[in-house]
Amino acid sequence: MAKGKKPKFRCKSEAQKRAIAANYARMAAQKKHSAPPPQQPKPQPKKEFKLPLNNGGRRWNIFRVSNKILNGRNDGDVHGGLVLDELNDNCLLVQVTHSPKKGKRNNLQIRNLSSDDLDKDGNLRQSFLERRLIVSIDTKDGEQGIDVSKLNKQLNNLQFTEDEKQAILDELSHLSTAREKYDKFITLAKKKAEKKNDT
């Protein structure tokens, strides 16, 4: 045997052999546990919310609506309210105005649908939608949907094109509260139907 060379290790007993094997198995298991966990699949991006485009009934017409409903002002005055959707005689509204801004926020310009709404030069006045969905009113009986009986005289004698409707809905769908408001509109309309069925 060459000088300085270590003799090959030999187990002295079967018990020692088993102990060494068990130790190696333990070390392998620890190594496995300390390995990084497998990659989790990336969460799917949230589906972008879009207000649905529905037609018929009072939808896409502009009515005189009390300011109390449109903007909470109890001044006896009225403004235009565009019906975006209706369900069980409840409607989803957006306020129509001639102002290009509401506070610091720009309103959404639309085509004026009232052919006799002219300025002093005989041109159609500019029309805008406030970027705010109106679905309910607080009453002594709690929050209620906006009943179609709250819609007064129809103001428009022209109609939006399908492209104009879709463009309006696309803009309003980007509101941070759009999904929440639409869900509330559906919930209040369903509650109203259930109440009718109970009576």
VOBA-1610 file (N, C-alpha, C; in pm, whole numbers, padded with zeros to 5 digits, always signed):
BEGIN
Met+00085-00119+00000Met+00000+00000+00000Met+00088+00124+00000Ala+00063+00216-00092Ala+00145+00337-00101Ala+00128+00420+00024Lys+00239+00489+00060Lys+00240+00569+00183Lys+00143+00687+00171Gly+00071+00714+00273Gly-00020+00830+00277Gly-00157+00803+00218Lys-00176+00691+00148Lys-00307+00661+00088Lys-00399+00601+00195Lys-00522+00659+00209Lys-00614+00610+00312Lys-00671+00476+00270Pro-00684+00384+00364Pro-00746+00256+00329Pro-00894+00277+00299Lys-00952+00199+00206Lys-01093+00211+00168Lys-01180+00180+00291Phe-01280+00267+00311Phe-01366+00248+00430Phe-01456+00126+00411Arg-01459+00045+00514Arg-01549-00070+00513Arg-01635-00068+00638Cys-01763-00096+00618Cys-01853-00102+00733Cys-01815-00223+00818Lys-01819-00200+00950Lys-01784-00308+01042Lys-01900-00401+01067Ser-02024-00350+01041Ser-02141-00435+01066Ser-02256-00395+00975Glu-02356-00480+00968Glu-02476-00451+00889Glu-02550-00330+00946Ala-02545-00318+01079Ala-02614-00205+01146Ala-02553-00073+01102Gln-02416-00069+01096Gln-02347+00053+01053Gln-02383+00085+00908Lys-02390-00019+00823Lys-02424-00001+00682Lys-02564+00062+00669Arg-02659+00009+00749Arg-02796+00061+00745Arg-02803+00205+00793Ala-02725+00237+00899Ala-02724+00372+00955Ala-02671+00472+00852Ile-02564+00434+00781Ile-02507+00523+00679Ile-02606+00544+00564Ala-02673+00437+00521Ala-02772+00447+00412Ala-02888+00538+00452Ala-02932+00523+00579Ala-03043+00606+00629Ala-03003+00753+00632Asn-02876+00777+00670Asn-02825+00915+00676Asn-02824+00978+00537Tyr-02776+00902+00437Tyr-02776+00953+00299Tyr-02919+00982+00251Ala-03012+00896+00287Ala-03152+00915+00246Ala-03208+01043+00308Arg-03173+01068+00439Arg-03219+01189+00508Arg-03164+01315+00438Met-03033+01309+00403Met-02970+01425+00339Met-03034+01453+00202Ala-03065+01345+00129Ala-03129+01362-00003Ala-03267+01424+00012Ala-03342+01381+00116Ala-03477+01434+00139Ala-03471+01582+00175Gln-03371+01621+00260Gln-03356+01762+00299Gln-03325+01848+00176Lys-03239+01797+00090Lys-03200+01871-00030Lys-03323+01894-00119Lys-03405+01791-00128Lys-03526+01799-00210Lys-03621+01907-00157His-03636+01909-00021His-03727+02006+00042His-03676+02149+00028Ser-03542+02165+00023Ser-03489+02301+00015Ser-03485+02352-00129Ala-03518+02266-00225Ala-03521+02309-00366Ala-03633+02410-00384Pro-03615+02507-00477Pro-03721+02608-00497Pro-03851+02542-00543Pro-03966+02593-00497Pro-04094+02532-00536Pro-04115+02548-00686Pro-04190+02456-00746Pro-04215+02469-00890Pro-04289+02598-00921Gln-04267+02654-01039Gln-04330+02781-01079Gln-04482+02765-01082Gln-04549+02858-01011Gln-04695+02860-01014Gln-04740+02924-01145Pro-04851+02876-01203Pro-04899+02943-01325Pro-04938+03087-01293Lys-04909+03178-01384Lys-04940+03320-01360Lys-05091+03338-01357Pro-05141+03422-01262Pro-05286+03444-01258Pro-05331+03513-01388Gln-05450+03472-01436Gln-05502+03531-01558Gln-05543+03676-01531Pro-05514+03768-01624Pro-05557+03907-01601Pro-05709+03914-01592Lys-05758+04006-01506Lys-05902+04020-01487Lys-05967+04060-01619Lys-06080+03996-01649Lys-06150+04028-01773Lys-06202+04172-01765Glu-06174+04249-01869Glu-06216+04388-01869Glu-06369+04397-01872Phe-06425+04482-01785Phe-06571+04495-01778Phe-06621+04582-01894Lys-06731+04539-01954Lys-06794+04619-02059Lys-06944+04627-02032Leu-06997+04748-02033Leu-07142+04765-02023Leu-07206+04704-02148Pro-07312+04624-02131Pro-07373+04561-02249Pro-07453+04661-02332Leu-07454+04637-02462Leu-07534+04720-02552Leu-07669+04652-02575Asn-07774+04712-02518Asn-07910+04660-02537Asn-07994+04768-02603Asn-08090+04724-02682Asn-08179+04817-02752Asn-08324+04789-02716Gly-08413+04878-02761Gly-08556+04859-02739Gly-08606+04928-02613Gly-08737+04934-02601Gly-08796+05001-02485Gly-08762+05149-02485Arg-08724+05201-02368Arg-08689+05343-02356Arg-08540+05366-02376Arg-08465+05259-02397Arg-08319+05270-02409Arg-08277+05364-02522Trp-08170+05437-02496Trp-08107+05529-02591Trp-08193+05650-02626Asn-08293+05675-02540Asn-08369+05800-02551Asn-08338+05888-02431Ile-08355+06019-02453Ile-08325+06118-02349Ile-08456+06176-02298Phe-08471+06174-02166Phe-08594+06223-02102Phe-08560+06334-02003Arg-08660+06417-01977Arg-08645+06512-01865Arg-08652+06432-01736Val-08553+06453-01650Val-08547+06380-01522Val-08515+06481-01412Ser-08579+06465-01298Ser-08558+06555-01185Ser-08411+06558-01142Asn-08364+06679-01108Asn-08227+06694-01057Asn-08204+06613-00930Lys-08311+06593-00854Lys-08298+06514-00730Lys-08244+06375-00762Ile-08290+06319-00874Ile-08244+06185-00915Ile-08107+06194-00982Leu-08090+06291-01070Leu-07967+06298-01150Leu-07844+06341-01072Asn-07863+06439-00983Asn-07745+06491-00913Asn-07768+06525-00766Gly-07883+06480-00714Gly-07908+06498-00570Gly-07952+06638-00531Arg-07967+06729-00627Arg-08008+06866-00592Arg-08161+06873-00588Asn-08212+06910-00474Asn-08358+06917-00456Asn-08407+07058-00489Asp-08384+07101-00615Asp-08416+07239-00652Asp-08537+07249-00745Gly-08606+07136-00766Gly-08725+07137-00851Gly-08695+07146-01000Asp-08567+07153-01036Asp-08531+07166-01178Asp-08512+07027-01241Val-08500+07026-01373Val-08481+06899-01445Val-08363+06913-01542His-08307+06799-01581His-08204+06793-01685His-08233+06671-01772Gly-08156+06656-01876Gly-08171+06538-01961Gly-08108+06416-01896Gly-08178+06305-01907Gly-08126+06176-01860Gly-08134+06075-01973Leu-08019+06022-02016Leu-08016+05922-02123Leu-08030+05784-02061Val-08127+05705-02110Val-08147+05569-02060Val-08052+05475-02134Leu-07956+05419-02060Leu-07861+05324-02120Leu-07917+05181-02119Asp-07996+05151-02016Asp-08052+05016-02005Asp-08174+05021-01915Glu-08260+04919-01927Glu-08374+04909-01836Glu-08406+04763-01811Leu-08454+04736-01690Leu-08489+04600-01649Leu-08596+04608-01542Asn-08705+04534-01560Asn-08816+04533-01464Asn-08864+04674-01429Asp-08873+04758-01531Asp-08918+04898-01516Asp-08825+04983-01430Asn-08701+04939-01413Asn-08596+05023-01353Asn-08500+05062-01464Cys-08442+05183-01454Cys-08351+05223-01560Cys-08214+05267-01509Leu-08119+05255-01599Leu-07979+05297-01577Leu-07960+05424-01658Leu-07925+05534-01590Leu-07920+05665-01654Leu-07780+05724-01655Val-07762+05818-01748Val-07645+05905-01745Val-07696+06046-01778Gln-07642+06146-01707Gln-07694+06282-01724Gln-07641+06347-01852Val-07733+06412-01924Val-07697+06486-02046Val-07692+06634-02011Thr-07587+06701-02060Thr-07567+06841-02025Thr-07511+06917-02145His-07509+07049-02134His-07443+07130-02238His-07305+07176-02190Ser-07264+07133-02072Ser-07134+07175-02017Ser-07024+07076-02057Pro-06912+07126-02108Pro-06802+07036-02146Pro-06728+06976-02027Lys-06747+07035-01908Lys-06676+06984-01789Lys-06770+06970-01670Lys-06735+06876-01582Lys-06802+06863-01452Lys-06690+06873-01350Gly-06676+06990-01287Gly-06560+07012-01199Gly-06435+07010-01285Lys-06337+06927-01247Lys-06213+06917-01326Lys-06222+06809-01433Arg-06327+06728-01428Arg-06338+06614-01520Arg-06408+06655-01649Asn-06351+06615-01764Asn-06412+06643-01894Asn-06534+06554-01912Asn-06643+06614-01961Asn-06759+06535-01997Asn-06738+06475-02136Leu-06819+06377-02170Leu-06805+06304-02296Leu-06895+06369-02403Gln-06833+06423-02507Gln-06912+06490-02611Gln-06990+06388-02694Ile-07117+06421-02719Ile-07203+06336-02803Ile-07275+06424-02904Arg-07337+06361-03000Arg-07419+06435-03096Arg-07550+06475-03028Asn-07590+06599-03046Asn-07717+06645-02991Asn-07830+06581-03071Leu-07920+06512-03001Leu-08029+06441-03068Leu-08158+06522-03076Ser-08154+06646-03025Ser-08275+06730-03032Ser-08255+06831-03145Ser-08325+06810-03256Ser-08301+06892-03376Ser-08342+07038-03358Asp-08424+07068-03256Asp-08466+07208-03236Asp-08389+07275-03121Asp-08285+07209-03070Asp-08205+07266-02960Asp-08089+07345-03022Leu-08120+07469-03061Leu-08025+07549-03139Leu-07969+07665-03059Asp-07847+07708-03095Asp-07789+07827-03031Asp-07838+07951-03107Lys-07789+08070-03069Lys-07837+08196-03129Lys-07806+08207-03279Asp-07707+08127-03323Asp-07671+08131-03466Asp-07744+08023-03547Gly-07834+07950-03481Gly-07910+07848-03550Gly-07839+07714-03563Asn-07728+07697-03491Asn-07656+07569-03492Asn-07699+07483-03374Leu-07692+07352-03393Leu-07724+07262-03281Leu-07628+07289-03165Arg-07683+07301-03045Arg-07597+07322-02928Arg-07517+07194-02900Gln-07400+07212-02844Gln-07317+07095-02812Gln-07379+07018-02695Ser-07369+06887-02701Ser-07421+06801-02594Ser-07309+06716-02538Phe-07321+06685-02409Phe-07220+06605-02340Phe-07288+06509-02243Leu-07218+06404-02210Leu-07262+06312-02104Leu-07167+06324-01987Glu-07223+06331-01866Glu-07137+06325-01748Glu-07089+06181-01730Arg-06962+06166-01693Arg-06904+06032-01677Arg-06942+05977-01539Arg-07071+05942-01526Arg-07123+05895-01397Arg-07251+05818-01424Leu-07257+05694-01378Leu-07376+05612-01398Leu-07472+05633-01280Ile-07600+05649-01312Ile-07701+05676-01209Ile-07797+05558-01207Val-07801+05488-01093Val-07882+05364-01088Val-07982+05362-00973Ser-07970+05456-00878Ser-08058+05446-00760Ser-08084+05582-00700Ile-08181+05582-00610Ile-08213+05702-00533Ile-08244+05659-00390Asp-08202+05741-00294Asp-08231+05711-00153Asp-08371+05761-00119Thr-08452+05673-00065Thr-08589+05710-00025Thr-08608+05674+00123Lys-08724+05709+00175Lys-08752+05676+00316Lys-08756+05524+00337Asp-08778+05449+00228Asp-08778+05302+00237Asp-08641+05242+00202Gly-08539+05327+00195Gly-08405+05278+00162Gly-08372+05304+00016Glu-08262+05246-00029Glu-08216+05267-00166Glu-08307+05194-00265Gln-08354+05268-00365Gln-08443+05210-00466Gln-08385+05234-00605Gly-08418+05143-00697Gly-08383+05166-00837Gly-08464+05282-00892Ile-08426+05333-01009Ile-08497+05447-01069Ile-08609+05394-01158Asp-08731+05411-01110Asp-08848+05361-01181Asp-08871+05443-01308Val-08920+05376-01412Val-08944+05445-01539Val-09048+05557-01525Ser-09128+05552-01419Ser-09227+05660-01396Ser-09159+05793-01366Lys-09029+05789-01332Lys-08954+05912-01302Lys-08907+05982-01429Leu-08925+05914-01544Leu-08887+05975-01672Leu-09004+06060-01721Asn-08977+06188-01747Asn-09082+06278-01794Asn-09077+06286-01947Lys-09100+06403-02002Lys-09109+06419-02148Lys-08981+06373-02219Gln-08998+06303-02332Gln-08881+06264-02413Gln-08829+06387-02487Leu-08698+06408-02484Leu-08638+06528-02542Leu-08583+06506-02683Asn-08546+06384-02717Asn-08481+06362-02848Asn-08582+06327-02956Asn-08553+06374-03077Asn-08632+06330-03193Asn-08540+06267-03298Leu-08412+06257-03265Leu-08315+06187-03350Leu-08265+06067-03271Gln-08192+05978-03339Gln-08143+05857-03272Gln-07991+05843-03287Phe-07928+05781-03188Phe-07787+05746-03201Phe-07771+05632-03302Thr-07658+05629-03371Thr-07625+05512-03454Thr-07571+05402-03361Glu-07563+05279-03412Glu-07509+05169-03331Glu-07364+05196-03293Asp-07287+05257-03385Asp-07146+05290-03356Asp-07137+05393-03245Glu-07226+05492-03247Glu-07226+05595-03142Glu-07259+05531-03006Lys-07357+05442-03004Lys-07394+05374-02879Lys-07275+05297-02822Gln-07209+05221-02910Gln-07097+05139-02863Gln-06982+05227-02813Ala-06957+05339-02882Ala-06850+05431-02839Ala-06881+05489-02701Ile-07007+05523-02676Ile-07048+05577-02545Ile-07026+05471-02436Leu-07072+05348-02463Leu-07057+05241-02364Leu-06911+05208-02337Asp-06829+05212-02442Asp-06686+05185-02423Asp-06624+05287-02329Glu-06660+05415-02349Glu-06607+05521-02262Glu-06654+05503-02117Leu-06783+05477-02100Leu-06839+05467-01964Leu-06795+05339-01894Ser-06761+05236-01971Ser-06714+05110-01911Ser-06580+05127-01840His-06505+05232-01878His-06374+05255-01817His-06383+05323-01680Leu-06503+05366-01641Leu-06519+05427-01509Leu-06484+05325-01402Ser-06417+05370-01297Ser-06374+05277-01191Ser-06494+05213-01119Thr-06610+05280-01124Thr-06729+05229-01055Thr-06827+05160-01150Ala-06792+05144-01278Ala-06887+05095-01378Ala-06944+04957-01343Arg-06855+04862-01309Arg-06903+04727-01278Arg-06992+04728-01154Glu-06946+04799-01051Glu-07021+04806-00924Glu-07161+04866-00946Lys-07167+04974-01026Lys-07296+05041-01052Lys-07387+04950-01135Tyr-07331+04885-01235Tyr-07414+04799-01320Tyr-07469+04681-01238Asp-07383+04623-01153Asp-07427+04513-01066Asp-07541+04558-00975Lys-07528+04682-00924Lys-07633+04736-00836Lys-07763+04756-00914Phe-07753+04804-01037Phe-07871+04821-01124Phe-07945+04688-01140Ile-07871+04581-01168Ile-07931+04448-01186Ile-07994+04400-01054Thr-07920+04417-00943Thr-07968+04371-00811Thr-08098+04441-00773Leu-08103+04574-00789Leu-08223+04650-00750Leu-08342+04613-00839Ala-08315+04589-00968Ala-08423+04550-01060Ala-08478+04412-01023Lys-08390+04320-00983Lys-08435+04185-00943Lys-08516+04191-00814Lys-08468+04274-00719Lys-08540+04290-00592Lys-08681+04342-00617Lys-08692+04435-00712Lys-08822+04493-00744Lys-08916+04386-00799Ala-08861+04301-00887Ala-08943+04192-00945Ala-08988+04095-00838Glu-08897+04063-00744Glu-08931+03968-00636Glu-09041+04026-00548Lys-09029+04157-00522Lys-09129+04225-00437Lys-09267+04220-00504Lys-09268+04242-00637Lys-09393+04237-00713Lys-09456+04098-00705Asn-09371+03997-00717Asn-09420+03857-00714Asn-09474+03818-00577Asp-09419+03882-00472Asp-09463+03850-00335Asp-09599+03909-00304Thr-09635+04017-00376Thr-09764+04086-00345Thr-09878+04025-00424
//
